[in-house]
Amino acid sequence: MNNRVLFVIALILILIFGTGYVFYLKYSIFQNTPTWSIGLYRLGKSFEIEEFNNNPVLSIDNILSKTDYFVADPFMYIKEGKYYLFYEKGKQTKSGAGWKGVISYAISEDGIVFKDREVVLEDNISISFPQIFDYENDTFMTISNDGTSKEAKNIRLFKALAFPDKWVCVDTLLTGYWKDPTIIAHNDNYYLFASTPSHDAHLFYSTSLFGPYMEHPRSPIVYNNKKIGRNAGQIISYGGGSIGQFRIVL
């Protein structure tokens, strides 16, 4: 068999395996890409939950970028009579899983019809879970770092330089592989709930938003429970007590 025949055979094999590998990557990305959207629900006085009849209010069909994959992790923030819906957007990438999380927002005049706006926070790692809250005269945001790299192992605090679209990191509240951080102020203390990849829920506290945060003596408060070991959103208070967390992802 001469060299020309061997070259043709090798070329055919490269084409076959190369094409197969491309299809494998495309198929894997498609299979592993979430298809979430965001909807509204009404919580009654007896804690009954009623779904808004025009759900979803935000999905991949009505966001600005038509190349992104999903919307998720919504957090509502009301400022000067307008409703700001901050959320995670699955942005298309050419590496890794084919997407990564970035933080975007949508705005509404009535809390029902939302118009999507631009990406406000992006990192070289996937980020999500944008909890927005006020402290003194400023607006802050915590996020979840979804990754295993060294830079992902922390909980960072961002401050709005120009709300709603300009943010800067001002502090690192905790180091370690924590997910979905949720902060609540109560009786002059700040309580920080965070989860681990194994679905343990930990509780930290501080006398200042900026820390230092110490782990509570009874933490972890949940062990290895996928159903309740991961934070679901902002803590809702009712009658002076906290009743739980709700997320408006469909």
Buried (B, 14 or more C-beta within 10 A) or exposed (E): EEEEEEEEEEEEEEEEEEEEEEEEEEEEBEEEBEEBBBBBEEEEEEEEEEEBEEBBBBBBEBBEBEEBBBBBBBBBBEEEEEBBBBBBBBBBBEEEEBBBBBBBBBBBEEBEEBEBBEBBBBBEBBBBBBBBBEBEEEBBBBBBBBBEEEEBBBBBBBBBEEBBBEBEBEBEBBEEBBBBBBBBEEEEEBBBBBBBEEBBBBBBBBEEBBBEBEEBEEBBEBEEEEEEBBBBBBBEEEEEEEEEBEBBBB
